[in-house]
Amino acid sequence: MRRDSIEVLPDGMSVVVPCYNSVATLETLVDELFDVLSQSTDPFEIILVNDASNDGTWQSIAALARRHAQVRGVNLSRNYGQHNATLCGARLSSYALTLTMDDDLQHPPSEIPKLLEALDERHDVIYGVPHRRRQSLFRHAASLLTRWAVTLATGHRSVRELSAFRLFRTSLRGAFDEYRSPEVLFDALLGWGTTRVKGVVVRYDLRKVGRSNYGFFQLLNIVMMLWTGYTTTPLRFASLLGFAFVLFGIAVLVYMFGLYFTTGTIPGFPFLASTIAIFGGVQLFTLGIIGEYLARVFNRSLDRPPYVIQGITAPTTTAPLSAPRDGKGTEG
């Protein structure tokens, strides 16, 4: 659905929670959200997006939706990933503000008022960032690399500590309303709509159940997706690298002529082999970058949707969810 005019939404907040194997935490999370949102904003809704969990998460969501009129459940046809599920929920948001958070209780709902307080006329997106992250050395290094890549791709120069705990104006989704690709980085999509971003320090709790699905290699894959899917910086780097080695080759040629005219000899096979290896490595590296871009272009040319909705819980109020944009939803 294309929006050719400014989207005007009623005041209130939509909370989007991508859910994966979170049956043990959902009820507690919803209860805490009700306690906070009933005092912070009115009206509100809670959109729980089940990313094809293999436990009883969808059944738990359906039960919560039957119990609370403000809870909406969305069931995706297969596991698409956290960012895809977040995009799905954001597109279904009914109110002027959208808040996204994890399902594992690491993002305390009691910190939501801090995000609301920081959202003013000068900012469109507020990130809730922890004072200190408790991570392993490799995970911390990968997280730093990921956040650096996001800031490079989106222009969010003022925020280095990006997180899934974010509050933004729902109207920003107009910038990526027609985005169709299975490769989704939600922060990069937000960057298409605004650079007025701010981070505020909030409390993060320890994970009570399970463990993170993002390891070192998963985060590294996100970095590659960011660099080759949302910015042309690597291509420019490859061009500069090629130009630098052209200058290096000219310098080597001058050096060789200098040796020949001063000593009458030139270096032997080891020098020649090392030079060929350097130039060959640069060429392969550059071809690899180009190959990554071609792979992104190929994936997007297939026009695959970022998600497909299999089911939506039946509305219990007169304000149902918006019609899904990708796939046909059926009532759960």
Secondary structure as UniProt FT lines:
FT   STRAND          13..19
FT   TURN            23..25
FT   HELIX           26..40
FT   STRAND          44..50
FT   HELIX           57..67
FT   TURN            69..70
FT   STRAND          71..76
FT   HELIX           82..91
FT   STRAND          97..100
FT   HELIX           109..111
FT   HELIX           112..118
FT   TURN            121..122
FT   STRAND          125..130
FT   HELIX           137..154
FT   TURN            157..158
FT   STRAND          166..169
FT   HELIX           170..176
FT   TURN            177..178
FT   HELIX           186..193
FT   STRAND          197..202
FT   HELIX           216..229
FT   HELIX           233..263
FT   HELIX           269..301
FT   TURN            302..303
FT   STRAND          309..312
//
